[in-house]
Amino acid sequence: MSVFPKTSLRPEVENYLKEGFVNKEIVSAFGKEEAERKFETLLKHLSHPPSFTTVRVNTHLASVQHVKNLLLDELQKLNGLSIPILQHPDLQDILLIPVIGPRKNIKKQQCEAIVGPQCGNAVLRGAHVYAPGIVSASKFMKAGDVISVYSDIKGKCKKGAKEFDGTKVFLGNGISELSRKEIFSGLPELKGMGIRMTEPVYLSPSFDNVLPRYLFLQNLPSAVVTHVLNPQPGEKILDLCAAPGGKTTHIAALMHDQGEVIALDKIFNKVEKIKQNALLLGLNSIRAFCFDGTKAIKLDMVDTEGEPPFLPETFDRILLDAPCSGMGQRPNMACTWSLKEVASYQPLQRKLFTVAVQLLKPGGVLVYSTCTITLAENEEQVAWALTKFPCLQLQPQKPQIGGEGMRGAGLSCEQLKQLQRFDPSAVPLPDTDIDSLRETRREDMLRLANKDSIGFFIAKFVKSKST
């Protein structure tokens, strides 16, 4: 059952998206009314979190079963509930934890706190509220008060306001760790816990400092990507846009930390985060560099001894998890981006793709992925790449968990079947409580976990040896 409004977009952005989902190919195949219905369903689903929290086990340090047992104990301590943990049958290093909700009988309190849209999205995925995320609080809010927390989904609330009558969505109740005066004292911004969520609308475990060496919080399609890349021990692999390092560390783990994983990102703090994650997870094969991926090809043919830029045909496999509009992320109750911002990613993705093809060895594998739903950043990019680079052949993917690609970019039915598009509207929004969860068969839960994910796209190519 839908408890939140559909994702709010600027009119020009919604029209742009709709043109992709209600294009001539789709209308011809399914009819205009069905195409429009599916698009509206998608916008509703994007405002809700996925029905499962996905964590990846660091198999470099421990077995999946050992970590699963530790996690069961931790979750029991965290919320006192006995929630099942499922091991994914096709992704052996992935554990799935059902999300309880939406819970509809939570009593709203007089004392309120308003959080920003990004903080609100995180709360719906199990996070507590940290002080920097609080935009507004009731006049007399004290530490220890029971607070109703709302998300200002359009970012209109003024910092420090004592009340807010704009568009807001109820996220649940929590206990304030700080008074209003402490939060808005004007002193250097507080970093600690602001509100500890005790009755969230969606009950999802917080993984803040939970088994940090053994677990990495990761959306299901993001874990699928690395398995599709299929890295092998001893190979030299490039993660061209790597931050914050979830896929980078997954690559190293699947290689048994044998070989070389080069991770690039052009933002220094994000590169430091990759290094921290590699150190925490005990992975030594990763080398992270602060470098612009669009400039990663060496033009003067002089080897720089393993540092970027690189000579052509250096890497066995390349992952291009491209910068994108991120419009598949869930929950996302509002996107304030302009059409110019949304459309700006396609040219950047093509620059990075061109570099990736040059850096890939003949016979090598290139995997392209995004966490967005637009036709322009996904299937249109595949059609462009196959025309631009005759050396590339589209490949079937394993595991194939998502659905096939979307019509509208001129790709053949066979080509669409070789793509993976994770469509959040593929199943009805679940309404899960503890009792229904206990009665649900494991097979049905796994089927739901595979379908009810963030919006995501994956394409796999191999480079011809006769280039």
N, C-alpha and C positions, 0 to 999 in steps of 0.2 A: 504494500500500500504506500502511495506517495505521500510523504509528510512535508516535503519541501517543494517550492515552486520550481518550474523548469529552469535550467541554466539561463541566466540573463545575459544577453549579448547586445552590442550596439546593432541597430537595425541593418546597417550596411554589411556588418559581419555576418549576421544571421542570414541575410539574403545571399551572400557569397557562399556560405556553407550549404544553404538549401539548393543552390544551383548545382552543386556537386552531387548532392544526394537525390535530386529530382532531375537528373539529366536524361537526354533522349534515349540512351541505351537502357537505363533502368526503367523508364516509363514504358518503353516498348516491351520490355520483358514482364513487368509486374503491374503496370497501370499507374496513372498519376496519383490516384487516391491512395493506393497502398504505399507508394513511395513517400508521399507527404506524411501519411500516418507514421511510417517508420522513422522519419526525420524528427517529428514531434516527440515520439517515444524516446529517441536517443537523447534529446535535450533534457527530458525528465530524468532519465537514468544518470546523466552526467552530474546532476546535483546531489546524488546519493553516493555513499561509499560502496566499494565492492563488498560482497557478502563473506569474504574470507580475508584474513590477514596472512600474508605469505612471508615465510622466512627461509633463508638458505643456510644450510649447515656448512660450516667450514670443514669439509672432509679432510683437509690437510692436517688438522689437529685431532680430530675425534670421529668416531663412527656416528652414523645417523641415529642408530638406536640409542646409543649412550646419551647423545644430546637431547633426543626426544624424551627420555626418562628425566633428565635434568629439567627440561622445560615444563613437563607436567607438574613437577614439584613447585617450580617458580610460579606458575599460573595459579596453582592452588593457594599459595601464599598471597598473591596479588589481589585476587578477588573472591577467594573462598568458593569458587564454582568449579565443578568438575566438567570441564569442556573438552570434548575429544580433540586430539591432534592427529591429523591424517598425513601419511607419507604419500606423496604423489606417485602414482604407478609408472609414469613415463619419465619423470624427473626425480631420480632417486635421492637427490640431495635437497629436495624441497619439502617443507612441512607446511601444512595448511591448518589454520585455526579459525573456526566459524565465528562470525560476528553476530552478536545478539541485538536484534532491533528491527525496525524502530520501536522504541518503548513509548507508549502513548499516554500512560497514566501518571506521569511525573508532575507533581504539584509545583506550579510556578511561584516563586518567592517575590516579595515586595522589593527586596534589595536586588539590584541588577548590576551587571557588568557587561560592557560592550567590548568585543574584541574585533580586531581587523580581519579581513577576509581570509588571508593566508593562515592566520592562527585558528580561525574557525574551521577551515578545512582540516587542519591537523588534529583538532579536538575530535572531529568526527571519525578519525582513523585511530583514536585511542590515546592521544596526547593530553597531558595536563596543560593548564594555561600558565605560561611564564610571564613575568612582569612586563617585558617589552611589548607583548601582544595586547595588553589591556589599553583600550583607547578611552573608555569612559567608565565611571563607577558612581553609584548612588551617593548622595551627599554625606550620609552618616555611616558608610561602610567601614567596619572594623575588622581586624584580624579575628578569625574564628567564626565570623558570620556565615550562615548558609546563603549562598548567592545563586541567582538564576543567571546563566551566561547566554548571551546572544551574539550572533555574528552580524556585523555591519557589512552585508555582502557587496555593497556598492562603494564602500570606502568613503562615505560622506560625513561620518561622525568626527567632530572636532576633538582633538586631544585634550583630555581633562574635563570634558563636558560632564555636568551633573545629571543630565537626562538626555535621551535621544529618541525622537519620534519618527525617524526615517525608517527605511526598509531594513528590518532585522529579522533573523531567524533564530528560534530557540534551539540551543544545543544541549541543554540539561542543567543540572544543579551541581554546585561544588562548594567547598569550604575555603574561604579567603585566608590566605597565609599572611596577607599584608593589609594594612588600613589604606583607605583612600589617600590620606595625607602622606603616607610613606611612598605610595606609587607615584604621586604627582607632586613630590616635594620640591622639584627643580634641581635636586642634586644629580650627580652623574647617574645615568640610567641604570636601574636595578637589573640584574641578570637572572635572579633566582626564581623559584616557584612563586606564582601569583595566586592561583586558585587551583586547588586539588579537586579534580572532578570526581564526584562520588555517585552521581546519578546521570550519566550521559545518555542522550537519546539513543546512541549506538554504543553498546558495550563491547569494546575492543581492547585487548591488552596493550598497555604501554610497554614498549621495549626499551625504555630509557635505562641504560646500564644493566640490562638483563642478559647475562651470558655473552658479553661483548666479544670475547675471543672465539666463540663457537657459532654465533648467529649473525646474519646480516639481513636486515629488513629490506625486502625487495618485492616489487609487484611481480605477479606470475609471468606475464609476457617478457619482462626484463630478464628473467631467468631462462626463459625459452630461447632467447636470442643466442646466448653463449653456447647452449647445447647445439643449436643449429650451426654455429660457427665450427663446432667440433674440434677444438684445439688438441694437438698431439704433443706428447713429450719431445723435447729437443727442437721444436720449431721456433722461428722468430716471428712474433706476432705484434701487430700494431693496433692499438686502440686509439683512433685518431681524435676523438672528442670524449675524453675519458672521465672527467669529473662527475660525481664524487668518488668513483672508483669501484662501484658495485660490480659492474661487468668486468673490469680489469682484474679484480681479485678473484672473480669466478673463473676467468680464463686461466689464471695461474694455478688455481686449485685443480681444475680439470686436467691440466698438464702435469699434475703431481709436482708442481714447482720446478720442473725440469725444462729448461729452454730459456727464452728471453721474451718478456712482455714489455713493450715500449708504450707508455701512456703519455699522451699529449693533451694539454689544455692551456689556453692563453691567459687564464686568470691565476695569479700566483697563489692566493689563499686556497683555491680549489686544488691546485697541484699539491700543496702541503697536506691537504686532507687525504688525497690519494696515498701519499707516503705514510701518513699516520695509520690509515686503514691497512696498508700492506704490512706495516710493522706489528700492529695489533694482532693480525691474523697469522703472523709468522711466515709470511711469504717473501722469499728472497729473490725471486726471478723478475720482479717488477722494477723498471727504471722509469721514473716520472719526470717530465720536463715541462717547464712553462714555455710554451711555443705555440704560435698560430698555425693550425693545421693546414690552412690554405697556402702556406709558404714552406711546407715540409718537404718539397722536392728539391734536390740539389741540382743546380743548373750548370755549375762549372766542372762537374764530374770528378771533383776531388773528395776523397773519403774523409769524413769528419770523425772517424773512429767511434762510431756508435752513437753519436749525438746528432740531433736534428740540425739542419736539414739532411735528408738521406738520399743516397743514390737511387736511381730507378731500379725497379725489380729487386728490392731488398727483402721483402717480407713474404712469408709462406701464406699467411692469412691476415686479413685486415677487417676490423670491425669499425664501421662508420655508423655509430649511433648519433645521428645528426642533430645539431641544434634545430629546434622546430617550434611551432606555435604552441605546442603543449596542450592542444584542445581535447586530448583524450584523457587527461588527468581527472581523477575522481577522488573526493567530491570537488566540484567546481561550480559553485552556485552563481557566480557572476564573472564575466570576463569584460574588462573595460578597454581592451585593446582596440585600436583603430584598424580599419581594413588595410591601411598602409603597413602597419606593423605585422599583421597576420600574413600578408602577401610578401613580406620582405625575406622570408626564409628560403623560398625556392631557389633564387639565384645563389645564395650562400651554400646551400646543399649541393648545387651543381659544381661549384668551385672545389669543394671538398671531395666530391665524388671523382672529379677529374684527377686530382692529386692521388687519390687512393688507387685508381686504375694504373697510374704510372708507377706507383711504388710496389705494386703487386707482382710477384714472380709469375711467369707463364706456368699454368697449371695450378695457380694459387686460388684461394677462395676469398671472396669479398661478400660480407653481409652488411646490408643497409637496413637501418631501422629508425623509426620515429615513435614518439608517444603522442601522436596527433591523429585526427580523423579526416583531415582534408584530402580530397582527391589530388590536389596540386602537389602536395608534399609526399605523396605515396605512389599510387599507380601511375600518375603522370610522369613522375621521376623515373620509374622503371621503363616506361615506353620511350622516354627521352634517352636513357642510358643504352638501351638495346639498339637504337638508331645511331647514336653518337659513337658508340664503341663496338664495332663488329667483332672484336676479340672476346666479348662477353657473351656467355650463354646463361640463361636463367636455369636454375636447378631446383629440383624438388627438395622439400625440407623434411628433416627428421629431428625431433618429433613434430608432427603436424597436429597442433592443438586448436589453433584459431581457425576461423572460416576462410574461405577463398577470398581473393581480391574483389574489389568493387568495380562494376562496369562503369564505363564513361571515358576511359583513356585510350580506347581503341585496341586494347590487348585481347588476344584470342581467349576462348574458354579454357584451352589447355594452359595458357600462360597464367590466367587468373587462379587456376587450381594449384599452381606452384608457389603462390604467394600465401602469406598468413596475415589476415586482418582480424584483430580482436575487436568485436563489436559489442559495446556495453548494452545495447538494446536487444541482444539475441535471446534473452529470457526475461520473463516478467520479474519486476522487482520483488525480492523475497521479503517475507514478514516472519522473522525467526524469533521464537522464544525458547526457553530452556526445555519445556515439555515437548514441543514439536521437534526440537533438535534430537532429543533422545529417541524419538520414534522414526527419524529419517534414516533410511538405509545408506550405508557407506557409499554405494555406487551412485546414488542420487546426489549425495553431497559433492562427490568428485565431479560429477557432470556439471553441477551448478558452479563449482569453483573454476572450471575451465571456461565457462561462458560469461560469468558475471565478473569481469575484470575491468581494468582501465582500457581505454581505447588505445590500440597499438598496431604497428605495421612492421612486417619483416619481409625482406626479399634477399635471396641468396644467388650469387653469381659465381661462375668459374671462368678464369681467363684462359683462353686458348693457348696451347703450347707453341703454335705456329705463328707467333706475332713477330 
